[in-house]
Amino acid sequence: GDSVTQMEGPVTLSEEAFLTINCTYTATGYPSLFWYVQYPGEGLQLLLKATKADDKGSNKGFEATYRKETTSFHLEKGSVQVSDSAVYFCALSDGAGNMLTFGGGTRLMVKP
Amino acid sequence: GAVVSQHPSRVICKSGTSVKIECRSLDFQATTMFWYRQFPKQSLMLMATSNEGSKATYEQGVEKDKFLINHASLTLSTLTVTSAHPEDSSFYICSFLQGKNTEAFFGQGTRLTVV
């Protein structure tokens, strides 16, 4: 079955540091890939997505590129802020019923 | 974006009792609803899918008599954990789809602790 693996956290960075959160997947066919973010006390929110190979999703300074050859969708940001502290989930959807398969989540803590 | 309200956010209950978790979509009608569960340091695992006008479809290994899902309307879904056991302690989160191939919107999640 489909699966998503992402790096375990917590990831602790200083403000303005470069962020990478690794995500790899296994799936049949051509899934859509997502990053969701969960801020403290809130529900998951869609951060960005990519629906086909080589697509780059971007939002709020975050980027991720759909790499079919390496089955990866790593999340990056050039300069993190304290307000980026949250839990980040990588996910895929095979389109069938729009069911999402999630990674375990990575907690990011940004210190001033 | 669309808002999904889930409550309670935290609940502690005694073994053997039942707990109801409620999810409402506040500004849209949901054709499909999902319930997920997350154990510590593990992925969100799909428990069940509920489509408009039909009963919930449960994933393998999820007991439908223990986790009762009521898709009461296009804006309300409830998950009742019956005869709760400490092993049911987990983080439960709901998700709604407004239509096929649309973005999924999530509730805030419920931390259930069974003592």
Boltz contact constraints between the chains, C-beta under 6 A:
constraints:
  - contact:
      token1: [A, 42]
      token2: [B, 108]
      max_distance: 6.0
  - contact:
      token1: [A, 43]
      token2: [B, 106]
      max_distance: 6.0
  - contact:
      token1: [A, 43]
      token2: [B, 107]
      max_distance: 6.0
  - contact:
      token1: [A, 43]
      token2: [B, 108]
      max_distance: 6.0
  - contact:
      token1: [A, 44]
      token2: [B, 106]
      max_distance: 6.0
  - contact:
      token1: [A, 46]
      token2: [B, 103]
      max_distance: 6.0
  - contact:
      token1: [A, 98]
      token2: [B, 97]
      max_distance: 6.0
  - contact:
      token1: [A, 102]
      token2: [B, 43]
      max_distance: 6.0
  - contact:
      token1: [A, 102]
      token2: [B, 44]
      max_distance: 6.0
  - contact:
      token1: [A, 103]
      token2: [B, 43]
      max_distance: 6.0
  - contact:
      token1: [A, 104]
      token2: [B, 42]
      max_distance: 6.0
  - contact:
      token1: [A, 104]
      token2: [B, 43]
      max_distance: 6.0
